[in-house]
């Protein structure tokens, strides 16, 4: 009956171990009697094996020895064998002596048989794995591409082990910057020298590929390695990100092409998981703009904290459908609602909040494209980004939402464009509403405890409408890449890092009354022209193949973004990548006047919007950093 449930390989292993028990006892008797077993002991051996062999193999089965594959036999498998054989070594003499069975068993056999059985079972598995791998390696070594691994840490060693089983690659050496490991052998592969010696070893060993296995290395170290590979004309690959390795989503053997995130990335974000569990676990969470880049990533990361329900609110039908298809497969155990709606539509918002009663709201829905909002669509930016935030926040307060997290932008700091000014107004709306809530609480005339949290950050790599997808498309078409100005720079971070820090700010915010503006540590700003160069290099091309041309700054575009204004100061938080901005907060009277202005002017032209915005946002300036002279200079200048 048992054998019928076995896989073919498991049945063979079961039969092998059954025979191993018989062989171990037989050899034990042979050794005890100098290979001449007396007749009476031969009879007792046969009688014992009738019950000992089935008993011990049944124990092997119950301890799970037949779930693994011999080719991958490892230390845990040997531990299970040792434990089972040891248990058998106790049970067999117990049965013989305690039940006083009428059989002759020498004491030496009692001790010898388990040792021989352990040797046969463990040794045969190790020998089989060695034979299979030696045979596999002989084929692999003939076909695998020679590759050098950069890095000598634990990740690099794990990669070498994994690639030993891959027929596509043959690791011929390691390069690292640790003096202690020079000349050492790590998993059979020699540390040849330092990373700076890469050109020498590439030529000596005729290598065409390099794998960068340094997930915790700095941006400058990764860039140096990549530039070295580009200079000598070899293909650079890398391993998954540190976050993916830690989360278990990917393994080191899943090597891939180097991407922009690898060059611009920073140390992994350390999250306060206890605080996030308090914020998210068992709660109903509503995310607006859930089909967008940031909104969808927030949803993915929230799933890890087991919310009671996730409500995905989105105006774009295709975006919501796409995210629905993904999430129903990836997260079948989490209740979800996929809702079409506009944040400006109060009736729809009331319907959603009445039904789902969210505890936490992440407001990621917004119009974000600067040039598009600057011309022909300025008033729509105000309606969506300001009035939409106001309507959503008001409904949240009315329904007792605990946390309302607004996703803002660095373009809201000293804005020179309508989009940035509208996002600054959205920040001010949330702060004014927070003052209103606190005032009502102090007078004991309202039960709402809503706390507003505002999070500012810069550009997100690969997000919808960002420069990265545009550059990829231009490279795919053979160029040229268009950059507005040689000196224009922006702050960048990965979508994953941005979402993590938004969640972290959400858990920390509201402790001191709410309305705080959290500024994310965006690292150093990156020149867009350098970004273009990196993308050309990552595509395996050069600037001779793909030209870079300058087109002049677009309407509302600044040369450099900022994270705080001159009048704002910041305070540190418990998280090293988050700071709180101290800024002037408007009151209820200001808010009433603003909403009246928006409500009374349903149709205005772009120029009227820009003229009036400076009255509401004092730091807003229509002055274009990129005037015509600067634009002409940008177009005619060479790459610095």
For each residue, the residues with C-beta under 8 A, 3 or more apart:
1: 4 5
2: 5 6 14 58 61
3: 6 11 14
4: 1
5: 1 2
6: 2 3 10 11 14 66
7: 10 11
8: 11 12
9: 12 13 69 70
10: 6 7 13 14 66 67
11: 3 6 7 8 14 15
12: 8 9 15 16
13: 9 10 16 17 65 66 70
14: 2 3 6 10 11 17 18 57 60 61 66
15: 11 12 18 19
16: 12 13 19 20 124
17: 13 14 20 21 57 60 65 121
18: 14 15 21 22 53 54 57
19: 15 16 22 23
20: 16 17 23 24 117 120 121 124
21: 17 18 24 25 49 52 53 56 57 117
22: 18 19 25 26 49 53
23: 19 20 26 27 116 120
24: 20 21 27 28 113 114 116 117 120
25: 21 22 28 29 45 48 49 52 109 113
26: 22 23 29 30 45
27: 23 24 30 31 112 116
28: 24 25 31 32 108 109 112 113 116
29: 25 26 32 33 37 41 42 45 106 109
30: 26 27 33 35 37
31: 27 28 34 35 108 112
32: 28 29 106 108 109 112
33: 29 30 36 37 38 41
34: 31
35: 30 31
36: 33
37: 29 30 33 41 42 45
38: 33 41 42
39: 42 43
40: 43 44 104
41: 29 33 37 38 44 45 104 106
42: 29 37 38 39 45 46
43: 39 40 46 47
44: 40 41 47 48 103 104 105
45: 25 26 29 37 41 42 48 49
46: 42 43 49 50
47: 43 44 50 103
48: 25 44 45 51 52 96 103 105
49: 21 22 25 45 46 52 53
50: 46 47 53 54
51: 48 54 55 95
52: 21 25 48 49 55 56 92
53: 18 21 22 49 50 56 57
54: 18 50 51 57 58
55: 51 52 58 59 88 91 92
56: 21 52 53 59 60 84 85 88 92 117
57: 14 17 18 21 53 54 60 61
58: 2 54 55 61 62
59: 55 56 62 63 84 87 88 91
60: 14 17 56 57 63 65 66 81 84
61: 2 14 57 58 65 66
62: 58 59
63: 59 60 80 83 84
64: 67 80
65: 13 17 60 61 68 77 80 81 84
66: 6 10 13 14 60 61
67: 10 64
68: 65 72 73 77
69: 9 72 73
70: 9 13 73 125 128 129 132
71: 128 129 132 133
72: 68 69 129
73: 68 69 70 77 78 125 126 128 129
74: 77 78
75: 78 79
76: 79 80
77: 65 68 73 74 80 81 125
78: 73 74 75 81 82 122 125
79: 75 76 82 83
80: 63 64 65 76 77 83 84
81: 60 65 77 78 84 85 118 121 122 125
82: 78 79 85 86 118 122
83: 63 79 80 86 87
84: 56 59 60 63 65 80 81 87 88
85: 56 81 82 88 89 114 117 118 121
86: 82 83 89 90 114
87: 59 83 84 90 91
88: 55 56 59 84 85 91 92 114 117
89: 85 86 92 93 110 111 113 114
90: 86 87 93 94
91: 55 59 87 88 94 95
92: 52 55 56 88 89 95 96 110 113
93: 89 90 96 97 105 110
94: 90 91 97 98
95: 51 91 92 98 99 101
96: 48 92 93 99 101 103 105
97: 93 94 100
98: 94 95
99: 95 96
100: 97
101: 95 96
102:
103: 44 47 48 96
104: 40 41 44
105: 44 48 93 96 109 110
106: 29 32 41 109 110
107: 110 111
108: 28 31 32 111 112
109: 25 28 29 32 105 106 112 113
110: 89 92 93 105 106 107 113
111: 89 107 108 114 115
112: 27 28 31 32 108 109 115 116
113: 24 25 28 89 92 109 110 116 117
114: 24 85 86 88 89 111 117 118
115: 111 112 118 119
116: 23 24 27 28 112 113 119 120
117: 20 21 24 56 85 88 113 114 120 121
118: 81 82 85 114 115 121 122
119: 115 116 122 123
120: 20 23 24 116 117 123 124
121: 17 20 81 85 117 118 124 125
122: 78 81 82 118 119 125 126
123: 119 120 126 127
124: 16 20 120 121 127 128
125: 70 73 77 78 81 121 122 128 129
126: 73 122 123 129 130
127: 123 124 130 131
128: 70 71 73 124 125 131 132
129: 70 71 72 73 125 126 132 133
130: 126 127 133 134
131: 127 128 134 135
132: 70 71 128 129 135 136
133: 71 129 130 136 137 164 165
134: 130 131 137 138
135: 131 132 138 139
136: 132 133 139 140 165 167
137: 133 134 140 141 164
138: 134 135 141 142
139: 135 136 142 143 167
140: 136 137 143 144 166 167 170
141: 137 138 144 170
142: 138 139
143: 139 140 167
144: 140 141 166 167 168 169 170
145: 168 169 170 208 209
146: 170 172 205 206 207 208 209
147: 163 169 170 171 172 207 209 210 211
148: 171 172 173 174 175 192 198 201 202 205 207 209 210 211
149: 156 159 160 171 173 174 175 189 210 211 213
150: 156 174 175 176 195 198 210 211 212 213 214 225
151: 155 156 159 174 175 176 212 213 214 217
152: 156 157 174 175 176 178 181 186 191
153: 156 157 176 213 214 216
154: 157 158
155: 151 158 159 213 214 215 216 239 245 252
156: 149 150 151 152 153 159 160 174 176 186 213 214
157: 152 153 154 160 161 186 187
158: 154 155 161 162 252
159: 149 151 155 156 162 163 211 213 239 252 253 255
160: 149 156 157 163 164 171 174 186 187 188 189
161: 157 158 164 165 187
162: 158 159 165 166 251 252 253
163: 147 159 160 166 169 170 171 253
164: 133 137 160 161 171 187
165: 133 136 161 162 253
166: 140 144 162 163 169 253
167: 136 139 140 143 144
168: 144 145
169: 144 145 147 163 166 209
170: 140 141 144 145 146 147 163
171: 147 148 149 160 163 164 174 189
172: 146 147 148 189 205 207
173: 148 149 189 190 191 192 201 205
174: 148 149 150 151 152 156 160 171 186 189 190 191 192
175: 148 149 150 151 152 191 192 193 194 195 197 198 201
176: 150 151 152 153 156 181 182 191 194 195
177: 194 195
178: 152 181 182
179: 182
180: 184
181: 152 176 178 184 186 191
182: 176 178 179 191 193 194
183: 190 191
184: 180 181 190 191
185: 188 189 190 191
186: 152 156 157 160 174 181 189 191
187: 157 160 161 164
188: 160 185
189: 149 160 171 172 173 174 185 186
190: 173 174 183 184 185
191: 152 173 174 175 176 181 182 183 184 185 186
192: 148 173 174 175 197 201
193: 175 182 197 200 201
194: 175 176 177 182 197
195: 150 175 176 177 198 224 225 228
196: 228
197: 175 192 193 194 200 201
198: 148 150 175 195 201 202 210 225 228 229 232
199: 202 203 228 231 232
200: 193 197 203 204
201: 148 173 175 192 193 197 198 204 205 207
202: 148 198 199 205 207 210 232 234
203: 199 200 206
204: 200 201
205: 146 148 172 173 201 202
206: 146 203
207: 146 147 148 172 201 202 210 234
208: 145 146 234 235
209: 145 146 147 148 169 234 235 236 237
210: 147 148 149 150 198 202 207 225 229 234 235 236 237
211: 147 148 149 150 159 236 237 238 239 255
212: 150 151 217 222 225 226 236 237 238 239 258 262
213: 149 150 151 153 155 156 159 238 239 252
214: 150 151 153 155 156 217 221 222 225
215: 155 239 240 241 242 245
216: 153 155 242 267
217: 151 212 214 221 222 225
218: 221 222
219: 222 223 263 264 265 266 523
220: 223 224
221: 214 217 218 224 225
222: 212 214 217 218 219 225 226 258 262 263 265
223: 219 220 226 227 263
224: 195 220 221 227 228
225: 150 195 198 210 212 214 217 221 222 228 229 236
226: 212 222 223 229 230 236 258 262 263 537 538
227: 223 224 230 231 537
228: 195 196 198 199 224 225 231 232
229: 198 210 225 226 232 234 235 236
230: 226 227 233 236 537
231: 199 227 228
232: 198 199 202 228 229
233: 230
234: 202 207 208 209 210 229
235: 208 209 210 229 540
236: 209 210 211 212 225 226 229 230 258
237: 209 210 211 212 255 256 257 258
238: 211 212 213 255 256 257 258 259 262
239: 155 159 211 212 213 215 245 252 254 255 256
240: 215 244 245 249 250 251 252 254 256
241: 215 244 245 261 262 265 496
242: 215 216 245 246 268
243: 246 247 268 269 496
244: 240 241 247 249 250
245: 155 215 239 240 241 242 248 250 251 252
246: 242 243 268
247: 243 244
248: 245
249: 240 244
250: 240 244 245 254
251: 162 240 245 254
252: 155 158 159 162 213 239 240 245 255
253: 159 162 163 165 166
254: 239 240 250 251
255: 159 211 237 238 239 252
256: 237 238 239 240 259
257: 237 238 538
258: 212 222 226 236 237 238 262 263 538
259: 238 256 262 538
260: 263 264 461 462 468 531 534 535 538
261: 241 264 265 461 462 494
262: 212 222 226 238 241 258 259 265
263: 219 222 223 226 258 260 534
264: 219 260 261 461 492 493 494 523 526
265: 219 222 241 261 262 494 497
266: 219 493 497 523
267: 216
268: 242 243 246
269: 243 497 500 501 504 577
270: 575
271: 276 500 503 504
272: 275 276 504 507 508 574 575
273: 276 277
274: 277 278
275: 272 278 279 504 507 508
276: 271 272 273 279 280 281 305 503 504 507
277: 273 274 280 281 305
278: 274 275 281 507
279: 275 276 283 305 360 403 503 506 507
280: 276 277 283 285 302 305 306 307 360 503
281: 276 277 278 305 306 307
282: 306 307 308
283: 279 280 307 308 358 359 360
284: 307 308 309 310 311 356 357 358 359 360
285: 280 302 307 309 310 311 358 359 360 361 362
286: 311 313 352 353 356 358 360 361 362
287: 290 295 298 299 302 310 311 312 313 361 362 364
288: 295 313 314 343 361 362 363 364 365 392
289: 292 294 295 313 314 363 364 365 366 407
290: 287 295 296 298 299 312 313 314 320 323 364
291: 295 296 312 314 316 318 319 320 322 323
292: 289 295 296 314 316 319 364 365 463 464
293: 296 297 460 462 463 464 495
294: 289 297 298 364 407 460 463 495 498 499 502
295: 287 288 289 290 291 292 298 299 312 314 362 364 365
296: 290 291 292 293 299 300 323
297: 293 294 300 301 495 496 498 499
298: 287 290 294 295 301 302 362 364 499 502 503
299: 287 290 295 296 302 303 310 312 323 327
300: 296 297 303 330 499
301: 297 298 304 496 499 500 503
302: 280 285 287 298 299 305 307 310 503
303: 299 300 306 307 310 327 330 331 334
304: 301
305: 276 277 279 280 281 302
306: 280 281 282 303 334
307: 280 281 282 283 284 285 302 303 310 334
308: 282 283 284 335
309: 284 285 334 335 336 337 356
310: 284 285 287 299 302 303 307 334 335 336 337
311: 284 285 286 287 336 337 339 352 356 358
312: 287 290 291 295 299 320 323 324 327 336 337 338 339
313: 286 287 288 289 290 339 341 343 352 365
314: 288 289 290 291 292 295 317 319 320 323 338 339 340 341 365
315: 340 341 342 343 365
316: 291 292 319 320
317: 314 320 321 340
318: 291 321 322
319: 291 292 314 316 322 323
320: 290 291 312 314 316 317 323 324 338 339 340
321: 317 318 324 325
322: 291 318 319 325 326
323: 290 291 296 299 312 314 319 320 326 327 338
324: 312 320 321 327 328 336 338
325: 321 322 328 329
326: 322 323 329 330
327: 299 303 312 323 324 330 331 336
328: 324 325 331 332 336
329: 325 326 332
330: 300 303 326 327
331: 303 327 328 334 336
332: 328 329
333:
334: 303 306 307 309 310 331
335: 308 309 310
336: 309 310 311 312 324 327 328 331
337: 309 310 311 312 356
338: 312 314 320 323 324
339: 311 312 313 314 320 352
340: 314 315 317 320
341: 313 314 315 345 348 349 352
342: 315 345 348 388
343: 288 313 315 349 363 365 384 388 389 391 392
344: 383 384 387 388 391
345: 341 342 348 349 391
346: 349 350 391 394 395
347: 350 351
348: 341 342 345 351 352
349: 341 343 345 346 352 353 391 392 395
350: 346 347 353 354 395
351: 347 348 354 355
352: 286 311 313 339 341 348 349 355 356
353: 286 349 350 356 357 358 395 396 398 399
354: 350 351 357 399
355: 351 352
356: 284 286 309 311 337 352 353
357: 284 353 354 399
358: 283 284 285 286 311 353 361 396 399 401
359: 283 284 285 401 402 403
360: 279 280 283 284 285 286 401 402 403 404 405 506
361: 285 286 287 288 358 392 396 401 403 404 405
362: 285 286 287 288 295 298 405 407 502 506
363: 288 289 343 389 392 393 404 405 406 407
364: 287 288 289 290 292 294 295 298 407
365: 288 289 292 295 313 314 315 343 384 388
366: 289 384 385 388 407 423 426
367: 372 373 377 380 381 384 385 419 422
368: 409 419 465
369: 372 373 419 465
370: 373 374 411 417 419 420 554 555 556 557
371: 374 375 554 555 556 557
372: 367 369 375 377
373: 367 369 370 377 378 380 381 417 418 419 422 556
374: 370 371 377 378 417 418 419 554 555 556 606
375: 371 372 378 555 606
376: 606
377: 367 372 373 374 380 381
378: 373 374 375 381 382 418 605 606 609 610
379: 382 383 601 603 604 605 606 609
380: 367 373 377 383 384
381: 367 373 377 378 384 385 418 419 422
382: 378 379 385 386 387 418 422 425 598 609
383: 344 379 380 386 387 388 598
384: 343 344 365 366 367 380 381 387 388 422
385: 366 367 381 382 388 389 419 422 423 425 426
386: 382 383 389 390 422 425 426 429 594 598
387: 344 382 383 384 390 391 595 598 599
388: 342 343 344 365 366 383 384 385 391 392
389: 343 363 385 386 392 393 406 426 429 430
390: 386 387 393 394 429 433 595
391: 343 344 345 346 349 387 388 394 395
392: 288 343 349 361 363 388 389 395 396
393: 363 389 390 396 397 404 429 430 433 452
394: 346 390 391 397 398 433
395: 346 349 350 353 391 392 398 399
396: 353 358 361 392 393 399 401 404 450
397: 393 394 400 401 433 437 448 450
398: 353 394 395 448
399: 353 354 357 358 395 396
400: 397 447 448 449 450
401: 358 359 360 361 396 397 404 450
402: 359 360 449 450 451
403: 279 359 360 361 450 451 453 506 509 510
404: 360 361 363 393 396 401 430 450 451 452 453
405: 360 361 362 363 453 454 455 502 505 506 509
406: 363 389 426 427 430 452 453 454 455
407: 289 294 362 363 364 366 455 502
408: 412 423 424 426 427 454 455 456 457 517
409: 368 412 420 423 456 457 458
410: 413 456 457 458 491 522 561 562 563
411: 370 415 417 419 420 423 558 561
412: 408 409 415 420 421 423 424 426 427 456
413: 410 420 424 456 561 562 563 564 565 619
414: 562 565 566 619 620 621
415: 411 412 419 420 421 423 424 617 619 620 621
416: 420 556 557 558 620 621 622 623 624 625
417: 370 373 374 411 420 421 555 556 557 558
418: 373 374 378 381 382 421 422 556 606 609 610 613
419: 367 368 369 370 373 374 381 385 411 415 422 423 556
420: 370 409 411 412 413 415 416 417 423 424 556 620
421: 412 415 417 418 424 425 613 616 617 620
422: 367 373 381 382 384 385 386 418 419 425 426
423: 366 385 408 409 411 412 415 419 420 426 427
424: 408 412 413 415 420 421 427 428 617 619 620
425: 382 385 386 421 422 428 429 594 616 617
426: 366 385 386 389 406 408 412 422 423 429 430
427: 406 408 412 423 424 430 431 454 517
428: 424 425 431 432 585 586 590 594 617
429: 386 389 390 393 425 426 432 433 591 594
430: 389 393 404 406 426 427 433 434 452 454 515
431: 427 428 434 435 452 454 515 517 583 585 586
432: 428 429 435 436 585 586 587 588 590 591
433: 390 393 394 397 429 430 436 437 452 591
434: 430 431 437 438 450 451 452 513 514 515 585
435: 431 432 438 439 515 585 586 587 588
436: 432 433 439 440 588 591
437: 397 433 434 440 441 446 448 449 450 514
438: 434 435 441 442 513 514
439: 435 436 442 443 588
440: 436 437 443 445 446 448
441: 437 438 444 446 448 449
442: 438 439
443: 439 440
444: 441
445: 440
446: 437 440 441
447: 400
448: 397 398 400 437 440 441
449: 400 402 437 441
450: 396 397 400 401 402 403 404 434 437 514
451: 402 403 404 434 509 510 513 514
452: 393 404 406 430 431 433 434 509 510 514 515
453: 403 404 405 406 505 506 508 509 510 514 516 518
454: 405 406 408 427 430 431 515 516 517 518
455: 405 406 407 408 501 502 505 506 517 518 520
456: 408 409 410 412 413 517 518 519 520 563 581
457: 408 409 410 460 491 493 498 501 502 519 520 522
458: 409 410 490 491 492 493 520 522 561 563
459: 463 466 467 490 491 492 493
460: 293 294 457 463 466 492 493 494 495 498
461: 260 261 264 466 468 492 493 494 495
462: 260 261 293 466 468 469 494 495
463: 292 293 294 459 460 466 495
464: 292 293 469
465: 368 369 469
466: 459 460 461 462 463 469 470
467: 459 470 471 490 528 531
468: 260 461 462 471 472 531 535
469: 462 464 465 466 472 473
470: 466 467 473 474
471: 467 468 474 475 481 531 532 535
472: 468 469 475 476 535
473: 469 470 476 477
474: 470 471 477 479 480 481 482 546
475: 471 472 478 479 481 535 536 539 541 546
476: 472 473
477: 473 474
478: 475 545 546
479: 474 475 545 546 547
480: 474 546 547 548 549
481: 471 474 475 532 535 536 546 547 548 549
482: 474 549 550 551
483: 486 488 528 529 532 548 549 550 551
484: 488 528 550 551 552 553 554 557 626 634
485: 488 528 550 552 553 559 626 630 631 634
486: 483 527 529 550 634 637 638 639 640
487: 527 559 640
488: 483 484 485 527 528 529 553 557 559 560
489: 525 526 527 528 559 560 561
490: 458 459 467 525 526 528 561
491: 410 457 458 459 522 523 525 526 561 563
492: 264 458 459 460 461 522 523 526 531
493: 264 266 457 458 459 460 461 497 498 520 522 523
494: 261 264 265 460 461 462 497 498
495: 293 294 297 460 461 462 463 498 499
496: 241 243 297 301 499 500
497: 265 266 269 493 494 500 501
498: 294 297 457 460 493 494 495 501 502 520
499: 294 297 298 300 301 495 496 502 503
500: 269 271 301 496 497 503 504
501: 269 455 457 497 498 504 505 520 575 577 578
502: 294 298 362 405 407 455 457 498 499 505 506
503: 271 276 279 280 298 301 302 499 500 506 507
504: 269 271 272 275 276 500 501 507 508 575 577 578
505: 405 453 455 501 502 508 509 518 520 578
506: 279 360 362 403 405 453 455 502 503 509
507: 272 275 276 278 279 503 504
508: 272 275 453 504 505 511 518 573 574 575 578
509: 403 405 451 452 453 505 506 514 516 518
510: 403 451 452 453 513 514 516
511: 508
512: 516
513: 434 438 451 510
514: 434 437 438 450 451 452 453 509 510
515: 430 431 434 435 452 454 585
516: 453 454 509 510 512 580 581
517: 408 427 431 454 455 456 580 581 583
518: 453 454 455 456 505 508 509 573 578 579 580 581
519: 456 457 563 564 570 578 579 580 581
520: 455 456 457 458 493 498 501 505 563 577 578
521: 576 577 578 579
522: 410 457 458 491 492 493 525 563
523: 219 264 266 491 492 493
524:
525: 489 490 491 522 560 561
526: 264 489 490 491 492 530 531
527: 486 487 488 489 530 531
528: 467 483 484 485 488 489 490 531 532
529: 483 486 488 532 533 548 639 640
530: 526 527 533 534
531: 260 467 468 471 492 526 527 528 534 535
532: 471 481 483 528 529 535 536 548
533: 529 530 536 537 543 548
534: 260 263 530 531 537 538
535: 260 468 471 472 475 481 531 532 538 539
536: 475 481 532 533 539 541 542 543 545 546 548
537: 226 227 230 533 534 540 541 542
538: 226 257 258 259 260 534 535
539: 475 535 536 546
540: 235 537
541: 475 536 537 545 546
542: 536 537 545 546
543: 533 536 546 547 548 639
544:
545: 478 479 536 541 542
546: 474 475 478 479 480 481 536 539 541 542 543
547: 479 480 481 543
548: 480 481 483 529 532 533 536 543 639
549: 480 481 482 483 635
550: 482 483 484 485 486 634 635 636 637
551: 482 483 484 634 635
552: 484 485 626 630 631 632 634 635
553: 484 485 488 557 558 559 624 625 626 630 631 634
554: 370 371 374 484 557 626
555: 370 371 374 375 417 624
556: 370 371 373 374 416 417 418 419 420 624
557: 370 371 416 417 484 488 553 554 625 626
558: 411 416 417 553 561 625
559: 485 487 488 489 553 625 626
560: 488 489 525
561: 410 411 413 458 489 490 491 525 558
562: 410 413 414 565
563: 410 413 456 458 491 519 520 522
564: 413 519 568 569 570 581
565: 413 414 562 568 583 619
566: 414
567: 583 584 619
568: 564 565 581 582 583
569: 564 581 582
570: 519 564 579 580 581 582
571: 579 580 582
572: 576 579 580
573: 508 518 578 579 580
574: 272 508
575: 270 272 501 504 508 578
576: 521 572
577: 269 501 504 520 521
578: 501 504 505 508 518 519 520 521 573 575
579: 518 519 521 570 571 572 573
580: 516 517 518 519 570 571 572 573
581: 456 516 517 518 519 564 568 569 570
582: 568 569 570 571
583: 431 517 565 567 568
584: 567
585: 428 431 432 434 435 515
586: 428 431 432 435 590 591
587: 432 435 590 591
588: 432 435 436 439 591 592
589: 592 593
590: 428 432 586 587 593 594
591: 429 432 433 436 586 587 588 594 595
592: 588 589 595 596
593: 589 590 596 597
594: 386 425 428 429 590 591 597 598 616
595: 387 390 591 592 598 599
596: 592 593 599 600
597: 593 594 600 601 612 616
598: 382 383 386 387 594 595 601
599: 387 595 596 602
600: 596 597
601: 379 597 598 604 608
602: 599
603: 379
604: 379 601 608 609 612
605: 378 379 608 609
606: 374 375 376 378 379 418 609 610
607: 610 611
608: 601 604 605 611 612
609: 378 379 382 418 604 605 606 612 613
610: 378 418 606 607 613 614 622
611: 607 608 614 622
612: 597 604 608 609 615 616
613: 418 421 609 610 616 617 620
614: 610 611 617 618 620 621 622
615: 612
616: 421 425 594 597 612 613 620
617: 415 421 424 425 428 613 614 620
618: 614
619: 413 414 415 424 565 567
620: 414 415 416 420 421 424 613 614 616 617
621: 414 415 416 614
622: 416 610 611 614
623: 416
624: 416 553 555 556 627
625: 416 553 557 558 559 630
626: 484 485 552 553 554 557 559 630 631 634
627: 624 630 631
628: 631 632
629: 632 633
630: 485 552 553 625 626 627 633 634
631: 485 552 553 626 627 628 634 635
632: 552 628 629 635 636
633: 629 630 636 637
634: 484 485 486 550 551 552 553 626 630 631 637
635: 549 550 551 552 631 632
636: 550 632 633
637: 486 550 633 634 640
638: 486
639: 486 529 543 548
640: 486 487 529 637
